[in-house]
Amino acid sequence: MLDDGKITAYFADRSILVSLIKDSKAPGKLKLAENYLSVEPYALALPRGDEEFRLAVDRALSHIYRGGEIGPLFKRTFGDANPGQVLGTLYLITGLPD
């Protein structure tokens, strides 16, 4: 709808917006605001009560964040966009040692 001029603004999760800009007919005409107007809670669904599996998943994610693998994953998913300050902070917090 932005590409067709039917709307002038769109609010959504930042990751979705980055993807939409990347796939736009005219990405140079679109601007992503620096201020966050929503918080999108994301989580991985895990079986209830399987603490060993949850710990294995948490450790694997922590290693991805701490080892720097998240950068290439982000780039492969979202192109040349950079994670915002909030997401960067989340990477630091989530990458705490085991």
C-alpha positions as CSV (number, residue, x, y, z in Angstrom):
1,M,0.0,0.0,0.0
2,L,3.0,2.3,0.6
3,D,4.3,1.5,-2.9
4,D,0.9,2.3,-4.4
5,G,0.5,5.6,-2.4
6,K,-2.6,4.4,-0.6
7,I,-1.0,5.0,2.8
8,T,1.7,7.3,4.0
9,A,2.9,5.4,7.1
10,Y,2.9,1.9,8.4
11,F,3.5,0.7,12.0
12,A,4.7,-2.8,12.6
13,D,7.5,-4.8,14.1
14,R,10.9,-3.4,13.0
15,S,12.0,-6.7,11.4
16,I,8.8,-6.8,9.3
17,L,9.4,-3.1,8.3
18,V,13.0,-3.8,7.2
19,S,11.8,-6.7,5.1
20,L,9.1,-4.6,3.5
21,I,11.5,-1.8,2.6
22,K,13.9,-4.4,1.1
23,D,11.2,-5.8,-1.1
24,S,9.7,-2.4,-2.0
25,K,9.4,-1.1,-5.6
26,A,11.2,2.1,-4.4
27,P,13.1,1.5,-1.2
28,G,14.9,4.8,-1.5
29,K,11.6,6.6,-1.0
30,L,10.8,4.9,2.3
31,K,12.2,5.9,5.7
32,L,12.3,3.8,8.9
33,A,11.8,5.9,12.0
34,E,14.4,5.6,14.8
35,N,11.7,5.7,17.5
36,Y,10.0,2.6,18.6
37,L,6.2,2.8,18.9
38,S,5.5,-0.8,19.7
39,V,7.2,-3.7,21.5
40,E,6.7,-7.1,19.8
41,P,7.0,-10.0,22.2
42,Y,8.6,-13.0,20.4
43,A,9.5,-16.3,21.8
44,L,10.3,-19.9,20.8
45,A,7.7,-22.4,21.7
46,L,9.1,-25.3,23.7
47,P,7.5,-28.3,25.3
48,R,6.4,-27.5,28.9
49,G,8.5,-29.1,31.6
50,D,11.5,-30.1,29.3
51,E,14.0,-28.0,31.2
52,E,17.0,-29.8,29.6
53,F,15.8,-28.9,26.1
54,R,15.1,-25.3,27.2
55,L,18.6,-25.0,28.6
56,A,20.1,-26.4,25.4
57,V,18.2,-23.9,23.3
58,D,19.1,-21.0,25.6
59,R,22.8,-22.0,25.5
60,A,22.7,-22.4,21.7
61,L,21.2,-19.0,21.3
62,S,23.6,-17.4,23.7
63,H,26.5,-18.9,21.8
64,I,25.1,-17.5,18.5
65,Y,24.8,-14.0,20.0
66,R,28.1,-14.1,21.9
67,G,30.1,-15.6,19.0
68,G,29.0,-13.0,16.5
69,E,27.0,-15.3,14.3
70,I,23.9,-13.2,14.8
71,G,25.3,-10.5,12.5
72,P,25.6,-12.7,9.4
73,L,22.2,-14.3,10.2
74,F,20.6,-10.9,10.5
75,K,22.2,-9.8,7.2
76,R,21.1,-12.9,5.4
77,T,17.5,-12.4,6.6
78,F,17.2,-8.6,6.3
79,G,19.8,-7.6,3.8
80,D,21.8,-4.4,4.4
81,A,19.7,-3.2,7.3
82,N,21.3,-2.9,10.7
83,P,19.7,-4.0,13.9
84,G,18.5,-1.0,15.9
85,Q,19.8,0.0,19.3
86,V,17.1,-2.0,21.2
87,L,17.9,-5.2,19.3
88,G,21.6,-4.7,19.7
89,T,21.1,-4.4,23.5
90,L,19.1,-7.6,23.4
91,Y,21.9,-9.4,21.7
92,L,24.3,-8.3,24.5
93,I,22.0,-9.3,27.3
94,T,21.1,-12.6,25.7
95,G,24.7,-13.5,25.0
96,L,25.7,-13.7,28.6
97,P,28.0,-16.6,29.4
98,D,26.6,-20.0,30.4
